[in-house]
């Protein structure tokens, strides 16, 4: 009997949550995929079919949380009336709320990424497609509505926001303030700064300055290099003529 996509997704989510519970209890290194399968009530072949390794399971967990966070903010009735800053802040805070029940698990992930060789940062970045797509859409809508002018290096902004998001999560797992108030203030102040920059012409001025240095110094250096190379080529030709003359 063919299994529906909906049933597959339910099994996937069940495995993920059971695995997370087991990792919180035993630690990542001590929890095996076979134990995770037993904990989820599925067979060994089934769990390996969904997740060939524990690392794949971790990345799938992050992608799943992105999906839930995006669905959650899309269900906010007046979300489209939020400013860009409010949308971005709601998106991040929604993700953190979803992580809250599994905070011990997230702490283990961040420790493996930043303090051990267990997980590679590059692999973690492979989970960000949905996140970046969502931020890109928010940015496009804000530009189209003329809330902000199109910034220089526009195409890099969503990826930069992903880097910022990783930094927020790393801060959050170390935050021991009541109700994570320090994290809330960190997000508020940092996004406030980003908003001020986007509403100013600082980025444009910085881009102009960068282009100035490139044109006046980099191109000048390249021209000098080309001149030296041309002179060297002439010397080689003359030397060749002498040797074969």
N, CA and C of each residue as an Amber inpcrd file, in Angstrom:
protein
   735
   0.8400000  -1.1930000   0.0000000   0.0000000   0.0000000   0.0000000
   0.8820000   1.2520000   0.0000000   0.5340000   2.1700000  -0.8890000
   1.3150000   3.3920000  -1.0100000   1.0120000   4.3230000   0.1550000
   2.0830000   4.8550000   0.7690000   1.9320000   5.7650000   1.9080000
   1.7900000   7.1980000   1.3930000   0.7870000   7.9080000   1.8860000
   0.5520000   9.2840000   1.4410000   1.6610000  10.2090000   1.9420000
   1.7890000  11.3480000   1.2640000   2.7920000  12.3400000   1.6590000
   2.5090000  12.8690000   3.0510000   1.2130000  12.9990000   3.3640000
   0.8200000  13.4780000   4.6870000   1.2550000  12.5010000   5.7770000
   1.0880000  11.2170000   5.5080000   1.4840000  10.1910000   6.4750000
   3.0050000  10.1700000   6.6490000   3.7210000  10.3570000   5.5380000
   5.1870000  10.4060000   5.6020000   5.6550000  11.5690000   6.4630000
   4.9870000  12.7140000   6.2800000   5.3660000  13.9070000   7.0320000
   5.1020000  13.7070000   8.5260000   3.9860000  13.0560000   8.8560000
   3.6710000  12.7880000  10.2650000   4.7010000  11.8580000  10.8890000
   5.1090000  10.8450000  10.1250000   6.1320000   9.9100000  10.6240000
   7.4560000  10.6300000  10.8280000   7.7900000  11.4930000   9.8930000
   9.0320000  12.2610000   9.9830000   9.0500000  13.1210000  11.2360000
   7.9490000  13.8150000  11.4850000   7.8590000  14.6960000  12.6570000
   7.9180000  13.8770000  13.9490000   7.2530000  12.7060000  13.9440000
   7.2700000  11.8330000  15.1240000   8.6880000  11.3560000  15.4160000
   9.4140000  10.9810000  14.3750000  10.8010000  10.5340000  14.5600000
  11.6570000  11.6770000  15.0920000  11.4910000  12.8560000  14.5090000
  12.2860000  14.0070000  14.9310000  12.0700000  14.3170000  16.4070000
  10.8200000  14.3670000  16.8390000  10.5460000  14.7280000  18.2250000
  11.0250000  13.6500000  19.1920000  10.8440000  12.3840000  18.8100000
  11.3230000  11.2870000  19.6640000  12.8410000  11.3030000  19.7630000
  13.5000000  11.6130000  18.6470000  14.9560000  11.6810000  18.6290000
  15.4510000  12.8310000  19.5030000  14.7800000  13.9770000  19.3980000
  15.1560000  15.1340000  20.2040000  15.0320000  14.8000000  21.6950000
  13.9410000  14.1670000  22.0820000  13.7310000  13.7860000  23.4900000
  14.8440000  12.8480000  23.9720000  15.2220000  11.9110000  23.1180000
  16.2650000  10.9480000  23.4870000  17.6280000  11.6270000  23.6030000
  17.9160000  12.5420000  22.6760000  19.2020000  13.2560000  22.7020000
  19.2890000  14.1470000  23.9380000  18.1710000  14.7770000  24.3060000
  18.1540000  15.5870000  25.5240000  18.4550000  14.7120000  26.7420000
  17.9080000  13.4990000  26.7410000  18.0830000  12.5830000  27.8700000
  19.4830000  11.9770000  27.9270000  20.0030000  11.5270000  26.7780000
  21.2540000  10.7590000  26.7700000  22.4490000  11.5090000  26.1880000
  22.1910000  12.6020000  25.4610000  23.2710000  13.3020000  24.7700000
  23.4030000  12.7930000  23.3430000  23.8650000  13.6480000  22.4610000
  23.9370000  13.3090000  21.0420000  24.8250000  12.0920000  20.7840000
  25.9880000  12.0680000  21.4010000  26.9490000  10.9880000  21.1480000
  26.4440000   9.6370000  21.6510000  25.6470000   9.6420000  22.7110000
  25.2090000   8.3830000  23.3210000  23.8720000   7.8630000  22.7950000
  23.2010000   8.6590000  21.9890000  21.8990000   8.2440000  21.4400000
  22.1000000   7.7080000  20.0200000  21.6920000   6.4540000  19.7980000
  21.8680000   5.8440000  18.4800000  20.5840000   5.9500000  17.6670000
  20.7180000   5.8080000  16.3570000  19.5410000   5.8370000  15.4850000
  18.5970000   4.6790000  15.8040000  19.1460000   3.5300000  16.1850000
  18.3130000   2.3750000  16.5340000  17.4500000   2.6810000  17.7710000
  18.0610000   3.3440000  18.7570000  17.3040000   3.7370000  19.9520000
  16.2310000   4.7630000  19.5900000  16.5840000   5.6710000  18.6910000
  15.6230000   6.6850000  18.2480000  14.4370000   6.0340000  17.5510000
  14.7290000   5.0120000  16.7300000  13.6600000   4.2860000  16.0320000
  12.7220000   3.6160000  17.0440000  13.3290000   2.9690000  18.0360000
  12.5310000   2.2990000  19.0670000  11.6940000   3.3170000  19.8400000
  12.3030000   4.4600000  20.1400000  11.6190000   5.5110000  20.8830000
  10.4280000   6.0800000  20.1070000  10.5700000   6.0960000  18.7750000
   9.5080000   6.6390000  17.9160000   8.4860000   5.5910000  17.5150000
   8.7870000   4.3160000  17.8040000   7.8730000   3.2370000  17.4480000
   7.8970000   2.9000000  15.9710000   9.0870000   3.0630000  15.3510000
   9.2360000   2.6970000  13.9320000  10.3770000   1.6910000  13.8080000
  10.4460000   1.0420000  12.6560000  11.4960000   0.0400000  12.4410000
  12.8250000   0.7120000  12.1260000  13.9110000  -0.0550000  12.2680000
  15.2370000   0.4700000  11.9280000  15.3370000   0.8950000  10.4610000
  14.8550000   0.0670000   9.5230000  14.9100000   0.4900000   8.1090000
  14.1510000   1.7890000   7.8570000  13.0470000   1.9920000   8.5830000
  12.2430000   3.2050000   8.3900000  13.0200000   4.4520000   8.7780000
  13.6680000   4.4180000   9.9490000  14.3830000   5.6210000  10.3860000
  15.5720000   5.9070000   9.4760000  16.2460000   4.8310000   8.9940000
  17.3750000   5.0370000   8.0950000  16.9070000   5.5440000   6.7330000
  15.6870000   5.2200000   6.3740000  15.1220000   5.7080000   5.1210000
  14.8780000   7.2220000   5.1990000  14.4560000   7.6830000   6.3720000
  14.2180000   9.1130000   6.5640000  15.5210000   9.8670000   6.8510000
  16.3440000   9.2700000   7.7090000  17.5630000   9.9500000   8.1500000
  18.7330000   8.9640000   8.1530000  19.5650000   8.9940000   7.1260000
  20.6990000   8.0720000   7.0330000  21.7210000   8.2450000   8.1580000
  21.7230000   9.4150000   8.7960000  22.6760000   9.6570000   9.8860000
  22.0450000  10.5920000  10.9210000  22.6740000  10.6490000  12.0930000
  22.1670000  11.5440000  13.1390000  22.3180000  13.0060000  12.7170000
  23.3820000  13.2970000  11.9670000  23.5900000  14.6700000  11.5050000
  22.4530000  15.1070000  10.5860000  22.0240000  14.2150000   9.6850000
  20.9070000  14.5310000   8.7790000  19.6450000  14.8220000   9.5850000
  19.4860000  14.1250000  10.6730000  18.3220000  14.3130000  11.5350000
  18.3450000  15.7160000  12.1650000  19.5210000  16.1540000  12.5980000
  19.6390000  17.4890000  13.1880000  19.2860000  18.5760000  12.1800000
  19.7960000  18.4360000  10.9660000  19.5250000  19.4450000   9.9410000
  18.0390000  19.4460000   9.5710000  17.4380000  18.2550000   9.5560000
  16.0020000  18.1560000   9.2480000  15.1720000  18.8270000  10.3370000
  15.6210000  18.7120000  11.5830000  14.9200000  19.3580000  12.6980000
  14.8880000  20.8680000  12.4930000  16.0170000  21.4530000  12.1300000
  16.0920000  22.9030000  11.9230000  15.1920000  23.3280000  10.7680000
  15.2190000  22.5700000   9.6720000  14.3630000  22.8830000   8.5220000
  12.8870000  22.7960000   8.9010000  12.5500000  21.8060000   9.7130000
  11.1660000  21.6390000  10.1510000  10.7040000  22.8360000  10.9790000
  11.5670000  23.3290000  11.8480000  11.2210000  24.4920000  12.6660000
  11.0370000  25.7290000  11.7960000  11.8480000  25.8560000  10.7500000
  11.6680000  26.9710000   9.8120000  10.2740000  26.9020000   9.1810000
   9.8710000  25.7020000   8.7630000   8.5580000  25.5230000   8.1290000
   7.4310000  25.9340000   9.0780000   7.5260000  25.4830000  10.3290000
   6.4800000  25.7870000  11.3100000   6.4510000  27.2900000  11.6050000
   7.6250000  27.9040000  11.7330000   7.6950000  29.3360000  12.0170000
   7.0760000  30.1460000  10.8820000   7.3700000  29.7600000   9.6480000
   6.8330000  30.4680000   8.4840000   5.3130000  30.3220000   8.4280000
   4.8200000  29.1060000   8.6760000   3.3610000  28.8790000   8.7010000
   2.7070000  29.7240000   9.7940000   3.3670000  29.8050000  10.9450000
   2.8290000  30.5630000  12.0800000   2.6890000  32.0470000  11.7540000
   3.7280000  32.6440000  11.1750000   3.6500000  34.0930000  10.8900000
   2.6920000  34.3670000   9.7340000   2.5520000  33.4030000   8.8180000
   1.6100000  33.5860000   7.7160000   0.1670000  33.5810000   8.2010000
  -0.0570000  32.9590000   9.3460000  -1.4130000  32.8800000   9.9140000
  -1.7680000  34.0960000  10.7660000  -0.8040000  35.0070000  10.9540000
  -1.0920000  36.2490000  11.6780000  -1.8880000  37.1490000  10.7340000
  -3.0990000  37.4630000  11.1390000  -4.0620000  38.1190000  10.2330000
  -3.5520000  39.4350000   9.6560000  -2.9350000  40.2720000  10.4800000
  -2.5060000  41.5820000   9.9960000  -0.9890000  41.6640000   9.8000000
  -0.3620000  40.5110000   9.5840000   1.1030000  40.4820000   9.4400000
   1.5630000  41.3820000   8.2900000   0.7440000  41.4660000   7.2380000
   1.1190000  42.2640000   6.0690000   1.1800000  43.7640000   6.3820000
   0.6000000  44.1700000   7.5140000   0.6360000  45.5820000   7.8820000
   1.8610000  45.9080000   8.7380000   2.5970000  44.8970000   9.1600000
   3.7920000  45.1120000   9.9750000   4.8740000  45.8030000   9.1390000
   5.7040000  46.5850000   9.8080000   6.8810000  47.1400000   9.1410000
   7.8900000  46.0060000   8.9050000   8.8770000  46.2640000   8.0880000
   9.9090000  45.2490000   7.8230000  10.5730000  44.8160000   9.1310000
  10.8980000  45.7790000   9.9620000  11.5370000  45.4380000  11.2430000
  10.6230000  44.5620000  12.0860000   9.3480000  44.8910000  12.1560000
   8.3900000  44.1120000  12.9540000   8.2380000  42.7010000  12.4000000
   8.2400000  42.5700000  11.0870000   8.1320000  41.2410000  10.4770000
   9.3550000  40.3940000  10.7900000  10.5340000  40.9800000  10.6470000
  11.7680000  40.2440000  10.9200000  11.8660000  39.8540000  12.3910000
  11.4810000  40.7800000  13.2710000  11.5420000  40.4910000  14.7070000
  10.5400000  39.3980000  15.0890000   9.3450000  39.4660000  14.5140000
   8.3360000  38.4330000  14.7900000   8.8110000  37.0780000  14.3000000
   9.4550000  37.0580000  13.1420000   9.9730000  35.8150000  12.5670000
  11.0040000  35.1790000  13.5010000  11.9540000  35.9590000  13.9500000
  13.0010000  35.4330000  14.8360000  12.4210000  34.9940000  16.1810000
  11.5630000  35.8100000  16.7490000  10.9970000  35.4670000  18.0590000
  10.1000000  34.2310000  17.9780000   9.4390000  34.0400000  16.8300000
   8.6360000  32.8280000  16.6200000   9.5260000  31.5960000  16.5920000
  10.6660000  31.7010000  15.9140000  11.6230000  30.5860000  15.8750000
  12.1000000  30.2510000  17.2830000  12.4540000  31.2510000  18.0560000
  12.9490000  31.0190000  19.4160000  11.8870000  30.3830000  20.3020000
  10.6410000  30.7950000  20.1180000   9.5480000  30.1950000  20.8810000
   9.3960000  28.7130000  20.5550000   9.5850000  28.3730000  19.2920000
   9.5010000  26.9690000  18.8800000  10.6610000  26.1550000  19.4490000
  11.8090000  26.8010000  19.6170000  12.9780000  26.1160000  20.1650000
  12.8840000  25.9380000  21.6830000  12.0290000  26.7300000  22.3150000
  12.0270000  26.7940000  23.7740000  11.8250000  25.4310000  24.4340000
  10.8610000  24.6340000  23.9380000  10.5960000  23.3370000  24.5590000
  11.7560000  22.3540000  24.3510000  12.5780000  22.6220000  23.3570000
  13.7300000  21.7540000  23.0790000  15.0410000  22.4950000  23.3420000
  15.0350000  23.4140000  24.2800000  16.2010000  24.2810000  24.4730000
  17.4680000  23.4960000  24.7860000  17.3500000  22.4430000  25.5770000
  18.5280000  21.6340000  25.9140000  19.1230000  21.0040000  24.6550000
  18.2630000  20.6450000  23.7360000  18.7090000  20.0830000  22.4610000
  19.4290000  21.1470000  21.6330000  18.8750000  22.3580000  21.5830000
  19.4840000  23.4530000  20.8320000  20.8430000  23.8110000  21.4240000
  20.9360000  23.7550000  22.7350000  22.2230000  24.0220000  23.3960000
  23.2730000  23.0150000  22.9320000  22.8720000  21.7510000  22.8220000
  23.8050000  20.7260000  22.3430000  24.2410000  21.0000000  20.9010000
  23.2990000  21.4000000  20.0590000  23.6240000  21.6920000  18.6540000
  24.6170000  22.8450000  18.5570000  24.3210000  23.9510000  19.2730000
  25.2030000  25.1160000  19.1910000  26.5860000  24.7980000  19.7460000
  26.6270000  23.9740000  20.7820000  27.9240000  23.5840000  21.3410000
  28.7210000  22.7670000  20.3220000  28.0410000  21.8830000  19.5970000
  28.7120000  21.0720000  18.5800000  29.1810000  21.9220000  17.4050000
  28.4210000  22.9700000  17.0770000  28.7920000  23.8310000  15.9440000
  29.9440000  24.7560000  16.3010000  29.8640000  25.3840000  17.4760000
  30.8260000  26.4290000  17.8180000  32.0070000  25.9590000  18.6670000
  31.8450000  24.8390000  19.3850000  32.8950000  24.4590000  20.3310000
  33.4700000  23.0630000  20.1130000  32.9990000  22.3590000  19.1200000
  33.5640000  21.0410000  18.8270000  33.5020000  20.8140000  17.3300000
  34.0070000  19.6920000  16.9040000  34.0290000  19.3850000  15.4630000
  32.8630000  18.4890000  15.0550000  31.8730000  18.3780000  15.9440000
  30.7510000  17.4860000  15.6700000  29.9310000  17.8630000  14.4620000
  29.6850000  19.1620000  14.2980000  28.8930000  19.6460000  13.1700000
  29.6460000  20.7670000  12.4700000  29.5360000  20.8140000  11.1640000
  30.1950000  21.8430000  10.3830000  29.2350000  22.9950000  10.1150000
  29.7410000  24.2250000  10.2800000  28.9120000  25.3970000  10.0290000
  28.3850000  25.4070000   8.5960000  29.2270000  24.9550000   7.6560000
  28.8110000  24.9290000   6.2560000  27.5820000  24.0630000   6.0290000
  27.5230000  22.9250000   6.7290000  26.3620000  22.0300000   6.6170000
  25.1200000  22.6720000   7.2150000  25.3190000  23.4110000   8.3000000
  24.1970000  24.1050000   8.9290000  23.5960000  25.1190000   7.9660000
  24.4470000  25.7310000   7.1550000  23.9760000  26.7320000   6.2010000
  23.1260000  26.1140000   5.0980000  23.2360000  24.7940000   4.9240000
  22.4360000  24.1250000   3.8990000  20.9630000  24.0160000   4.3080000
  20.6540000  24.3480000   5.5620000  19.2700000  24.2600000   6.0400000
  18.5240000  25.5850000   5.9020000  19.1660000  26.6020000   5.3220000
  18.6050000  27.9500000   5.4190000  17.7880000  28.4090000   4.2110000
  17.5380000  27.5400000   3.2350000  16.8610000  27.9590000   1.9990000
  15.4980000  28.6060000   2.2700000  14.6560000  27.9570000   3.0710000
  13.3240000  28.4950000   3.3770000  13.4170000  29.8090000   4.1530000
  14.3390000  29.8520000   5.0830000  14.5410000  31.0500000   5.9030000
  14.9250000  32.2250000   5.0150000  15.9070000  32.0240000   4.1650000
  16.3960000  33.0900000   3.2860000  15.3200000  33.5200000   2.2960000
  14.5850000  32.5550000   1.7630000  13.4960000  32.8640000   0.8250000
  12.4430000  33.7510000   1.4850000  12.1190000  33.4580000   2.7420000
  11.1160000  34.2360000   3.4720000  11.5970000  35.6570000   3.7320000
  12.8420000  35.7930000   4.1720000  13.4060000  37.1240000   4.4330000
  13.4990000  37.9190000   3.1320000  13.8770000  37.2440000   2.0650000
  13.9800000  37.9070000   0.7580000  12.6250000  38.4690000   0.3220000
  11.5690000  37.6960000   0.5620000  10.2220000  38.1550000   0.2130000
   9.8190000  39.3700000   1.0510000  10.1270000  39.3310000   2.3510000
   9.8270000  40.4760000   3.2170000  10.5500000  41.7260000   2.7150000
  11.8050000  41.5540000   2.3570000  12.6220000  42.6700000   1.8830000
  12.0730000  43.2310000   0.5650000  11.6890000  42.3460000  -0.3350000
  11.1410000  42.7690000  -1.6330000   9.8470000  43.5620000  -1.4590000
   8.9900000  43.1070000  -0.5570000   7.7220000  43.7940000  -0.3050000
   7.9790000  45.1830000   0.2750000   8.9350000  45.2870000   1.1940000
   9.2590000  46.5800000   1.8080000   9.8050000  47.5580000   0.7740000
  10.6100000  47.0550000  -0.1530000  11.1690000  47.9100000  -1.2110000
  10.0690000  48.3350000  -2.1790000   9.2170000  47.3900000  -2.5550000
   8.1300000  47.6790000  -3.4880000   7.1480000  48.6960000  -2.8890000
   6.9100000  48.6030000  -1.5780000   5.9950000  49.5300000  -0.9000000
   6.6750000  50.8600000  -0.5720000   7.9580000  50.9700000  -0.9510000
   8.7580000  52.1750000  -0.7030000   8.9210000  52.4810000   0.7860000
   8.8620000  51.4140000   1.5800000   9.1560000  51.5660000   3.0080000
  10.6390000  51.8490000   3.1820000  11.4490000  51.1650000   2.3540000
  12.8930000  51.4230000   2.3120000  13.3230000  51.5160000   0.8570000
  14.4350000  52.2100000   0.6190000  15.0120000  52.2380000  -0.7250000
  15.7780000  50.9380000  -0.9430000  15.9100000  50.5270000  -2.1930000
  16.6580000  49.2980000  -2.4600000  18.1130000  49.5080000  -2.0630000
  18.6000000  48.7140000  -1.1010000  19.9720000  48.9260000  -0.6080000
  21.0130000  48.3480000  -1.5630000  22.2310000  48.8770000  -1.4960000
  23.3230000  48.2560000  -2.2650000  23.5040000  46.8080000  -1.7860000
  23.9780000  45.9730000  -2.6600000  24.2130000  44.5650000  -2.3070000
  22.9280000  43.8960000  -1.8310000  21.8220000  44.3040000  -2.4200000
  20.4880000  43.8060000  -2.0620000  20.4370000  42.2770000  -2.0050000
  21.0900000  41.6260000  -2.9800000  21.0080000  40.1670000  -3.0630000
  21.6780000  39.4610000  -1.8890000  22.5480000  40.1690000  -1.1720000
  23.2550000  39.5550000  -0.0370000  22.5250000  39.7500000   1.2970000
  21.5410000  40.6320000   1.3170000  20.8700000  40.9660000   2.5720000
  20.2240000  39.7680000   3.2760000  19.4610000  38.9020000   2.5720000
  18.8530000  37.7530000   3.2640000  19.8760000  36.8230000   3.9030000
  21.0100000  36.6190000   3.2220000  22.0460000  35.7450000   3.7890000
  22.7040000  36.3950000   5.0070000  22.8550000  37.7140000   4.9470000
  23.4050000  38.4250000   6.1050000  22.4560000  38.3220000   7.2930000
  21.1580000  38.3390000   6.9970000  20.1860000  38.2160000   8.0830000
  20.2150000  36.8080000   8.6690000  20.5030000  35.7980000   7.8490000
  20.6750000  34.4320000   8.3720000  21.8530000  34.3960000   9.3400000
  22.9660000  35.0560000   8.9820000  24.1210000  35.1130000   9.8790000
  23.7380000  35.7800000  11.2010000  22.9530000  36.8300000  11.0920000
  22.4770000  37.5360000  12.2840000  21.6020000  36.6070000  13.1330000
  20.7470000  35.8500000  12.4880000  19.8630000  34.8950000  13.1720000
  20.6820000  33.8560000  13.9520000  21.7200000  33.3270000  13.3330000
  22.5970000  32.3570000  14.0080000  23.2160000  32.9930000  15.2530000
  23.6160000  34.2610000  15.1150000  24.1980000  34.9800000  16.2550000
  23.1750000  35.1420000  17.3750000  21.9180000  35.4190000  17.0180000
  20.8590000  35.5760000  18.0220000  20.6360000  34.2590000  18.7650000
  20.5840000  33.1510000  18.0230000  20.3820000  31.8420000  18.6570000
  21.5430000  31.5260000  19.6070000  22.7670000  31.8230000  19.1600000
  23.9360000  31.5840000  20.0070000  23.8680000  32.4220000  21.2860000
  23.3570000  33.6330000  21.1730000  23.1880000  34.5040000  22.3450000
  22.0920000  33.9520000  23.2610000  20.9980000  33.5200000  22.6560000
  19.8370000  33.0320000  23.4050000  20.1670000  31.8130000  24.2640000
  20.9680000  30.8890000  23.7320000  21.2680000  29.6690000  24.5010000
  22.1340000  29.9650000  25.7210000  22.8040000  31.1070000  25.7240000
  23.6290000  31.4980000  26.8770000  22.8990000  32.4670000  27.8150000
  21.7170000  32.8800000  27.4060000  20.9670000  33.8810000  28.1650000
  20.2820000  33.2410000  29.3700000  20.6540000  33.6760000  30.5760000
  20.0300000  33.1420000  31.7920000  19.1610000  34.1930000  32.4910000
  18.8460000  35.2730000  31.7550000  17.9930000  36.3060000  32.3420000
  16.5460000  35.8220000  32.3980000  15.7490000  36.4430000  33.2550000
  14.3560000  36.0340000  33.4250000  13.5790000  36.2350000  32.1330000
  12.8930000  35.1890000  31.6900000  12.0870000  35.2230000  30.4620000
  12.9190000  35.6410000  29.2420000  14.2330000  35.3970000  29.3210000
  15.1550000  35.7310000  28.2260000  15.0240000  37.2030000  27.8160000
  14.9020000  38.0410000  28.8350000  14.7260000  39.4780000  28.5860000
  15.9360000  40.0760000  27.8750000  17.1310000  39.5850000  28.1960000
  18.3300000  40.1170000  27.5400000  18.3140000  39.8390000  26.0380000
  17.8400000  38.6500000  25.6680000  17.7540000  38.3170000  24.2420000
  16.7470000  39.2250000  23.5460000  15.6180000  39.4630000  24.1990000
  14.5920000  40.3460000  23.6360000  15.1650000  41.7380000  23.3860000
  15.9070000  42.2490000  24.3650000  16.4960000  43.5760000  24.2190000
  17.5890000  43.5840000  23.1460000  18.3580000  42.5050000  23.0970000
  19.4020000  42.4020000  22.0720000  18.7940000  42.4580000  20.6730000
  17.7200000  41.6910000  20.4570000  17.0380000  41.6890000  19.1540000
  16.4650000  43.0730000  18.8610000  15.8180000  43.6680000  19.8620000
  15.1730000  44.9650000  19.6810000  16.1920000  46.0430000  19.3030000
  17.2850000  46.1040000  20.0540000  18.3010000  47.1400000  19.8020000
  19.0260000  46.9160000  18.4730000  19.3820000  45.6700000  18.1980000
  20.1430000  45.3840000  16.9710000  19.2910000  45.5950000  15.7210000
  18.0180000  45.1820000  15.7670000  17.1370000  45.4230000  14.6200000
  16.8000000  46.9080000  14.4940000  16.7520000  47.6070000  15.6320000
  16.5520000  49.0520000  15.5830000  17.6990000  49.7360000  14.8540000
  18.9100000  49.2730000  15.1210000  20.0830000  49.8060000  14.4220000
  20.0160000  49.4930000  12.9320000  19.6620000  48.2450000  12.6090000
  19.5540000  47.8500000  11.2010000  18.4940000  48.6780000  10.4790000
  17.3720000  48.9240000  11.1640000  16.3020000  49.7320000  10.5810000
  16.7880000  51.1450000  10.2980000  17.5240000  51.7260000  11.2600000
  18.0400000  53.0850000  11.0810000  18.9940000  53.1590000   9.8910000
  19.8160000  52.1330000   9.7500000  20.7580000  52.0930000   8.6260000
  20.0150000  51.9810000   7.2950000  18.9990000  51.1210000   7.2360000
  18.2490000  50.9210000   5.9950000  17.4590000  52.1660000   5.6030000
  17.0470000  52.9580000   6.5940000  16.2790000  54.1700000   6.3100000
  17.1790000  55.3770000   6.0320000  18.4730000  55.1740000   6.1940000
  19.4130000  56.2540000   5.9040000  20.1290000  55.9450000   4.5890000
  21.0650000  56.8130000   4.2170000  21.8360000  56.5490000   2.9950000
  23.2570000  56.0850000   3.3300000  23.4120000  55.5420000   4.5650000
  24.7400000  55.0880000   4.9930000  25.2750000  53.9930000   4.0820000
  24.4190000  53.0070000   3.7580000  24.8630000  51.9060000   2.9050000
  25.2530000  52.4140000   1.5250000  24.4710000  53.3500000   1.0080000
  24.7680000  53.9160000  -0.3050000  26.1080000  54.6520000  -0.2780000
  26.3240000  55.4360000   0.7980000  27.5830000  56.1670000   0.9360000
  28.7590000  55.1970000   1.0700000  28.5520000  54.1300000   1.8340000
  29.6060000  53.1240000   2.0050000  29.9210000  52.4490000   0.6730000
  28.8710000  52.1830000  -0.1220000  29.0560000  51.5830000  -1.4350000
  29.8310000  52.5210000  -2.3540000  29.4820000  53.8210000  -2.3010000
  30.1940000  54.8160000  -3.1150000  31.6650000  54.8790000  -2.7240000
  31.9270000  54.8300000  -1.4150000  33.3070000  54.8720000  -0.9350000
  34.0830000  53.6510000  -1.4130000  33.4340000  52.4910000  -1.3270000
  34.0780000  51.2630000  -1.7860000  34.4070000  51.3120000  -3.2780000
  33.4600000  51.8130000  -4.0720000  33.6890000  51.9290000  -5.5110000
  34.8090000  52.9250000  -5.8140000  34.8790000  53.9980000  -5.0170000
  35.9330000  54.9980000  -5.1960000  37.3090000  54.3590000  -4.9980000
  37.4500000  53.6190000  -3.8840000  38.7280000  52.9710000  -3.6150000
  39.0680000  51.9400000  -4.6910000  38.0460000  51.2270000  -5.1350000
  38.2870000  50.2200000  -6.1730000  38.7790000  50.8670000  -7.4580000
  38.0780000  51.9300000  -7.8620000  38.4160000  52.5780000  -9.1290000
  39.7690000  53.2820000  -9.0800000  40.0330000  53.9750000  -7.9630000
  41.2490000  54.7980000  -7.9050000  42.4950000  54.0290000  -7.4720000
  42.3000000  52.9710000  -6.7090000  43.4660000  52.2450000  -6.1990000
  43.6170000  50.8550000  -6.8110000  42.5540000  50.0770000  -6.7900000
  42.6380000  48.7240000  -7.3200000  42.9280000  48.7370000  -8.8230000
  42.1670000  49.5390000  -9.5680000  42.3760000  49.5800000 -11.0170000
  43.7430000  50.1510000 -11.3640000  44.1770000  51.1450000 -10.5850000
  45.5010000  51.7170000 -10.8020000  46.5830000  50.6650000 -10.5890000
  46.4040000  49.8310000  -9.5330000  47.3630000  48.7600000  -9.2530000
  47.3680000  47.7270000 -10.3800000  46.1750000  47.4250000 -10.9050000
  46.0770000  46.4670000 -12.0030000  46.7450000  46.9950000 -13.2590000
  46.5840000  48.3070000 -13.4920000  47.2140000  48.9150000 -14.6630000
  48.7350000  48.8590000 -14.5460000  49.2500000  49.1390000 -13.3280000
  50.6940000  49.0660000 -13.1130000  51.1960000  47.6440000 -13.3230000
  50.4070000  46.6790000 -12.8140000  50.7820000  45.2740000 -12.9800000
  50.8060000  44.9040000 -14.4610000  49.7950000  45.3840000 -15.2010000
  49.7160000  45.0870000 -16.6350000  50.8950000  45.7050000 -17.3750000
  51.2680000  46.9380000 -16.9640000  52.4120000  47.6200000 -17.6010000
  53.6990000  46.8500000 -17.3570000  53.8840000  46.3990000 -16.0960000
  55.0750000  45.6180000 -15.7590000  55.1020000  44.3070000 -16.5310000
  53.9250000  43.6890000 -16.6600000  53.8380000  42.4270000 -17.3900000
  54.1830000  42.6240000 -18.8510000  53.7050000  43.7540000 -19.4100000
  53.9950000  44.0530000 -20.8220000  55.4820000  44.2900000 -21.0130000
  56.0950000  45.0230000 -20.0520000  57.5390000  45.2850000 -20.1320000
  58.3260000  43.9830000 -20.0430000  57.8920000  43.1060000 -19.1380000
  58.5520000  41.8040000 -18.9740000  58.4470000  40.9780000 -20.2500000
  57.2810000  41.0550000 -20.9180000  57.0840000  40.3210000 -22.1770000
  58.0180000  40.8390000 -23.2550000  58.2180000  42.1610000 -23.2970000
  59.1250000  42.7500000 -24.2850000  60.5580000  42.2880000 -24.0480000
  60.9410000  42.2330000 -22.7490000  62.2950000  41.7670000 -22.4040000
  62.4750000  40.3160000 -22.8390000  61.4370000  39.4940000 -22.6090000
  61.5200000  38.0890000 -22.9990000  61.6570000  37.9480000 -24.5110000
  60.9060000  38.7820000 -25.2630000  60.9970000  38.7050000 -26.7210000
  62.3740000  39.0950000 -27.2150000  62.9180000  40.1850000 -26.6440000
  64.2540000  40.6370000 -27.0600000  65.3190000  39.6070000 -26.7050000
  65.1700000  39.0060000 -25.5050000  66.1300000  37.9820000 -25.0910000
  66.0420000  36.7810000 -26.0410000  64.8310000  36.4370000 -26.4430000
  64.6260000  35.3340000 -27.3740000  65.2800000  35.6260000 -28.7110000
  65.1510000  36.8950000 -29.1530000  65.7480000  37.2760000 -30.4220000
  67.2590000  37.1590000 -30.3660000  67.8410000  37.5550000 -29.2090000
  69.3140000  37.4810000 -29.0530000  69.7740000  36.0320000 -29.0590000
  69.0400000  35.1780000 -28.3050000  69.4420000  33.7860000 -28.1810000
  69.2740000  33.0010000 -29.4950000  68.2730000  33.3830000 -30.2810000
  68.0290000  32.6540000 -31.5050000  68.4780000  33.4200000 -32.7510000
  69.0920000  34.6070000 -32.4630000  69.5560000  35.4230000 -33.6000000
  70.7640000  34.8190000 -34.2360000
